[in-house]
């Protein structure tokens, strides 16, 4: 039997975070907060071209037990690494903190504009994360958004969800120095249980759409390929640059502005064949998202299963052939899942490693997971890990 890695029950994770906090810092936390990781169901590599995507929050979360102090210092402790880091709040600046702690300190720094005092109070923060690392499920966004929820409430900042999204994005891009387009943070904060969101990356407006998998006897199986997931090395920046070159060549601010009915002729007019492929993926992917969202709004998932499956499969094929961000492990997982009866399967995240999602009947989860595991063994790949993605709630206070 293939092992499926379930998220811990929230009540158990909350109790554990509070207990660990007491052991590390002494005394009780003022609250325990959490935020989810996410999977992007469809709409990949379009966020930096003002496109549309459909992410959902997953049940694997990052928990933060937190307490406000008068010390003027942010003290951070990670359960996973066992590392303790502290830094004066008043002197936080990009480069002052490194590693996982930069994502935490960066949120405090990014929210500084909302503090009334120039030198705000300090914080004790115990971090306990359950979003798998390196799987493309946005463990960093979960961490940032949980910290943002904690700081906002403990300091009574009164920030809006979009304020916290902007702070989390700022923390990741400017403080931690990582690449993000805002999809991850938006999903981690705005998603609702049993729903996905249609995210418009032009203005970050969202529309909640029903994604009640359990009620349709369906599951979204996450396959962590264990292929190293990294957007360093220039590949991500190169894809962005190629997409921007396509927009310039077509005389638009972003590829979102190219009408889909003109896309074929427009892309064929691009002289650089690589830029042509990149542009074709983005324009068609945005249209796939529109069609996907319309299918969800038109009726049940089951009623529109053929359309949904076709769009998921076409998304992966485009990411493989036109955007060229897949690796053998991703393609083998997709092919094996489809052959075993998945209604649709695609890579999710930035690519170059990471995870695959497969929409499967609830009674076929084991069969699909087993087929993927068998295919990986045949290719001498490292054994994959499997998770079930339950559409979950966004960031907030748990206790």
C-alpha positions in Angstrom: 0.0 0.0 0.0 1.3 3.4 -1.0 1.7 5.8 2.0 -0.4 9.0 1.9 1.0 11.8 4.1 -1.8 13.5 5.9 -1.6 16.8 7.6 -1.8 16.7 11.4 -5.2 17.5 13.0 -5.3 21.2 13.7 -6.0 20.8 17.4 -2.9 18.6 17.8 -0.7 21.0 15.9 -2.0 24.0 17.9 -1.4 22.2 21.2 2.1 21.2 20.0 3.0 24.8 19.0 1.8 26.2 22.3 3.7 23.5 24.2 6.9 24.1 22.3 6.6 27.8 22.9 6.4 27.3 26.6 9.5 25.1 26.6 11.5 27.6 24.5 10.4 31.0 25.8 8.7 30.3 29.1 5.1 31.2 29.7 2.2 30.9 27.3 1.9 32.4 23.9 -0.8 35.1 23.5 -2.1 33.2 20.5 -1.4 30.5 17.9 -1.9 31.4 14.3 -1.5 29.5 11.1 -1.6 29.8 7.3 -1.8 27.1 4.6 0.4 26.1 1.8 -1.2 26.1 -1.6 -1.4 24.3 -4.9 -2.1 26.1 -8.1 -4.8 24.1 -9.9 -4.2 25.9 -13.2 -2.6 29.1 -14.4 1.1 28.6 -14.3 3.8 31.2 -15.1 1.2 33.8 -15.9 1.3 35.9 -12.7 4.1 38.0 -13.9 2.2 38.8 -17.1 -0.9 40.0 -15.3 -2.7 36.7 -16.0 -5.3 34.6 -14.2 -4.8 31.6 -12.1 -6.8 29.2 -9.8 -5.0 28.4 -6.6 -6.4 26.6 -3.5 -5.2 26.4 0.0 -4.2 22.9 1.3 -4.6 21.4 4.7 -0.9 21.4 5.4 -0.2 24.5 7.4 2.5 26.5 9.1 1.7 27.3 12.8 3.1 30.2 14.7 2.8 30.5 18.5 3.4 34.2 19.3 3.8 36.6 22.1 4.3 40.4 22.1 7.1 41.7 24.3 8.7 45.0 25.4 12.2 43.9 24.5 12.3 45.6 21.1 13.7 42.3 19.7 12.1 39.6 17.5 13.1 36.2 18.8 12.4 33.3 16.4 12.7 29.6 16.9 12.0 26.9 14.3 10.9 23.5 15.5 12.0 21.9 12.2 15.6 23.2 12.3 16.0 23.7 16.0 17.6 27.0 15.3 17.0 30.2 17.3 17.5 33.6 15.8 17.0 37.1 17.2 17.3 40.6 15.8 16.4 44.1 17.0 13.1 45.2 15.5 14.2 48.8 15.0 17.2 47.9 12.9 15.6 45.3 10.6 16.6 45.7 7.0 17.2 43.5 4.0 20.3 41.5 4.6 20.1 41.7 8.4 18.7 38.2 8.8 19.3 35.2 6.6 17.8 31.7 5.9 14.3 30.7 7.1 14.3 33.5 9.7 14.5 36.2 6.9 11.0 35.3 5.9 9.8 35.9 9.5 11.8 39.0 10.2 10.9 40.3 6.8 7.2 40.3 7.6 7.8 42.4 10.8 9.9 44.8 8.7 7.3 45.0 5.9 4.5 45.7 8.4 6.5 48.5 10.1 4.7 51.2 8.2 1.5 50.2 10.1 3.1 50.6 13.6 2.3 53.8 15.4 5.7 54.0 17.1 9.0 54.3 15.2 10.4 51.6 17.5 7.7 49.0 17.9 7.6 46.3 20.5 9.3 42.9 20.2 8.0 39.4 19.5 8.6 35.9 20.5 7.7 33.5 17.7 7.7 29.7 17.6 7.5 28.3 14.1 6.2 24.8 13.4 5.6 24.1 9.7 3.9 21.1 8.1 4.0 22.3 4.5 6.5 20.0 2.7 9.7 21.8 1.9 11.0 21.8 -1.7 7.7 20.4 -3.1 6.5 23.6 -4.7 3.7 24.0 -2.2 4.7 27.4 -0.9 6.0 26.7 2.5 7.5 30.2 2.5 4.2 31.9 1.8 2.6 29.9 4.6 5.2 31.0 7.0 5.0 34.7 6.0 1.2 34.8 6.1 1.0 33.1 9.5 3.5 35.6 10.9 1.5 38.5 9.3 -1.7 37.3 11.0 0.1 37.1 14.3 1.7 40.5 14.2 -1.5 42.2 12.9 -3.6 40.9 15.8 -1.1 41.1 18.6 -0.3 44.8 17.8 -3.9 45.6 16.8 -2.7 47.0 13.5 -6.1 46.7 11.8 -4.5 45.8 8.4 -6.7 44.4 5.6 -6.0 41.0 4.0 -4.5 42.8 1.0 -2.2 44.8 3.3 -0.9 41.5 4.7 -0.6 40.0 1.2 1.5 43.0 0.2 3.6 42.7 3.4 4.3 39.0 2.7 5.2 39.7 -0.9 7.6 42.5 0.2 9.1 40.3 2.9 9.9 37.6 0.3 11.1 39.7 -2.6 12.9 42.6 -0.9 13.9 41.1 2.5 14.5 37.5 1.8 15.5 38.1 -1.8 13.4 35.3 -3.4 11.2 35.5 -6.4 7.4 35.6 -6.1 4.5 37.0 -8.1 2.0 37.2 -5.3 -0.1 34.1 -6.2 1.1 32.1 -3.2 0.5 34.8 -0.6 -3.0 35.6 -2.0 -4.0 32.0 -1.8 -2.6 31.5 1.7 -4.6 34.4 3.0 -7.8 34.6 0.9 -8.8 31.0 0.3 -11.9 29.5 1.9 -12.7 25.9 2.9 -14.2 23.9 0.0 -13.3 26.6 -2.5 -10.6 27.7 -4.8 -10.1 31.3 -5.9 -9.7 32.8 -9.3 -6.9 35.3 -8.9 -6.5 38.2 -11.3 -2.8 39.1 -11.1 -3.4 42.4 -12.7 -5.1 43.9 -9.7 -5.0 41.0 -7.2 -8.8 40.8 -7.1 -10.2 37.4 -6.4 -13.4 35.5 -7.0 -14.2 32.4 -4.9 -15.3 29.4 -6.9 -16.7 26.1 -5.6 -14.2 23.3 -5.5 -15.9 20.7 -3.3 -13.9 17.7 -4.1 -15.2 15.5 -1.3 -18.8 16.2 -2.2 -18.1 15.0 -5.7 -16.2 11.8 -4.6 -13.0 13.2 -6.0 -9.5 13.8 -4.6 -6.7 16.1 -5.7 -3.6 13.9 -5.3 -0.3 15.8 -4.8 2.7 13.9 -6.0 5.9 15.3 -4.6 8.4 14.0 -7.2 11.4 14.7 -4.9 13.2 16.2 -7.8 15.0 19.2 -6.4 12.6 22.2 -6.7 14.7 25.3 -7.3 14.0 28.5 -9.2 17.7 29.6 -8.8 20.2 29.3 -11.5 18.6 31.8 -13.8 15.8 29.6 -15.3 12.9 31.5 -13.7 14.4 34.9 -14.5 15.1 33.8 -18.1 11.5 32.8 -18.6 10.3 36.1 -17.2 12.6 37.9 -19.6 11.5 35.9 -22.5 7.8 36.6 -21.7 8.6 40.3 -21.4 10.3 40.2 -24.8 7.2 38.7 -26.3 5.0 41.5 -24.8 7.4 44.2 -26.2 7.5 42.6 -29.6 3.7 42.5 -29.7 3.4 46.1 -28.6 1.5 45.4 -25.4 2.2 46.0 -21.7 1.6 42.4 -20.9 0.7 39.2 -22.8 -2.7 39.4 -20.9 -3.5 42.2 -23.3 -3.3 40.0 -26.5 -6.9 38.9 -27.4 -7.1 35.2 -27.5 -8.7 35.1 -30.9 -5.7 36.9 -32.3 -3.1 34.8 -30.4 -2.2 32.4 -33.1 -1.5 35.0 -35.7 0.3 37.2 -33.1 2.6 34.4 -31.9 3.4 33.3 -35.4 4.5 36.8 -36.2 7.3 36.7 -33.5 10.6 36.1 -35.1 12.4 34.5 -32.1 11.1 30.9 -31.9 11.8 30.6 -28.2 10.0 33.9 -27.4 7.2 32.6 -29.7 6.8 29.4 -27.6 6.9 31.3 -24.3 4.3 33.8 -25.4 2.0 31.1 -26.8 2.0 29.3 -23.5 1.1 32.3 -21.5 -1.7 33.5 -23.8 -3.2 30.1 -24.1 -2.8 29.4 -20.3 -4.7 32.5 -19.5 -7.5 31.4 -21.8 -7.5 27.9 -20.2 -8.0 29.6 -16.8 -11.0 31.5 -18.1 -12.5 28.3 -19.4 -11.7 26.4 -16.2 -13.4 29.1 -14.0 -16.4 29.2 -16.3 -16.8 25.4 -16.0 -16.7 25.6 -12.2 -19.3 28.4 -12.1 -21.6 26.6 -14.6 -22.2 23.5 -12.5 -20.7 20.7 -10.5 -17.2 19.4 -11.0 -18.6 16.1 -12.1 -20.9 17.7 -14.7 -17.8 19.4 -16.3 -15.2 16.8 -15.7 -14.3 16.3 -19.3 -13.6 20.0 -19.7 -11.7 20.2 -16.5 -9.5 17.2 -17.4 -8.8 18.5 -20.9 -7.7 21.8 -19.5 -5.4 20.3 -16.8 -3.8 18.1 -19.3 -3.3 20.8 -21.9 -1.7 23.0 -19.2 0.9 20.5 -18.4 1.6 19.7 -22.1 2.1 23.4 -22.8 4.5 23.8 -19.8 6.4 20.8 -21.1 6.6 21.7 -24.7 6.3 25.5 -25.0 7.5 26.8 -21.6 10.0 24.0 -21.1 9.9 24.0 -17.3 9.3 20.3 -16.6 11.9 17.7 -15.7 11.7 13.9 -16.4 10.2 13.2 -12.9 7.3 15.6 -13.5 6.6 14.1 -17.0 6.8 10.5 -15.8 4.4 11.3 -12.9 1.9 12.9 -15.2 2.0 10.2 -17.7 1.6 7.4 -15.1 -1.2 9.2 -13.3 -3.1 9.7 -16.6 -2.6 6.0 -17.6 -3.9 4.9 -14.3 -7.2 6.7 -14.6 -6.6 10.3 -13.4 -9.1 12.7 -14.9 -6.3 15.2 -15.5 -2.8 15.7 -14.3 -0.3 18.5 -14.5 2.8 19.9 -12.8 2.2 22.7 -10.3 4.4 25.5 -9.2 7.4 27.0 -11.0 8.7 23.7 -12.4 12.3 22.5 -12.7 11.3 20.0 -10.0 8.5 20.0 -7.4 5.1 18.5 -7.5 2.3 17.2 -9.8 -1.4 17.3 -9.1 -3.8 14.6 -10.3 -7.6 14.8 -10.2 -8.8 11.3 -9.3 -11.9 9.5 -8.2 -11.7 8.9 -4.4 -11.7 5.2 -4.9 -8.7 5.3 -7.3 -6.3 7.2 -5.2 -4.3 4.2 -4.1 -4.2 2.8 -7.7 -3.0 6.1 -9.2 -0.4 6.6 -6.4 0.8 3.0 -6.8 1.2 3.4 -10.6 3.3 6.5 -10.2 5.5 4.9 -7.6 5.9 1.9 -9.9 6.9 4.1 -12.8 9.4 6.0 -10.7 11.0 2.7 -9.6 11.2 1.6 -13.3 13.1 4.9 -14.1 15.3 4.6 -11.0 14.0 7.9 -9.6 13.9 8.5 -5.9 10.6 7.4 -4.4 7.9 10.1 -4.6 5.7 11.2 -1.7 1.9 11.5 -1.9 -0.5 13.9 -0.2 -4.2 14.6 -0.5 -5.0 18.3 -1.0 -8.2 19.3 0.8 -9.5 22.8 -0.1 -8.8 24.6 3.1 -9.2 27.9 4.9 -6.8 30.8 4.7 -4.5 32.4 7.4 -5.8 33.4 10.8 -5.9 32.9 14.5 -6.4 29.3 15.8 -6.3 29.9 19.5 
